[in-house]
Amino acid sequence: MIITRATEYAIRALLYLARQPRGEIVYKKDICSHQNITPAFLTKILQPLIKEGIVGSQRGVGGGFYLRKDPVEVTLFDVVVAQEGPLYLNECLSDGNLCGRTPFCPVHGAWKEVRDEMTAILKRYNFAHLAQQELCNLENLKKAQKI
């Protein structure tokens, strides 16, 4: 299982927005240049996040994007689900539960446990923490390059 490029780029865009003052409108061109995302792709990948109320947009002169929620309230789980849809991991965990083997399948419990653990881990990483970690990593990189 690999997350899509859209999810990867949405996470990068949100990291950039999380480092800005809350509610501040950030120009599309600034996000694109700092995160190496094309303008058309940025608009496409932010649409699900706008729909979920995580990101806001403003059109026209001075328009751009901004975080509607506090970065501490937005997790990797929120972005993955907005971009990819629910994390089922296997058909037997989907809403339709199409597998007739579920009542006696020895693997069903394993799939459920893996999905639940993955969900819990993704929910632990909020964008306030991730943005702070990114800044620390960049500072450490700069220090290492001076040596």
Secondary structure as GFF3:
##gff-version 3
##sequence-region A 1 147
A	DSSP	alpha_helix	5	18	.	.	.	ID=ss1
A	DSSP	alpha_helix	28	35	.	.	.	ID=ss2
A	DSSP	alpha_helix	39	51	.	.	.	ID=ss3
A	DSSP	beta_strand	55	58	.	.	.	ID=ss4
A	DSSP	beta_strand	64	67	.	.	.	ID=ss5
A	DSSP	three_ten_helix	71	73	.	.	.	ID=ss6
A	DSSP	alpha_helix	76	84	.	.	.	ID=ss7
A	DSSP	three_ten_helix	91	93	.	.	.	ID=ss8
A	DSSP	alpha_helix	108	124	.	.	.	ID=ss9
A	DSSP	alpha_helix	127	146	.	.	.	ID=ss10
###
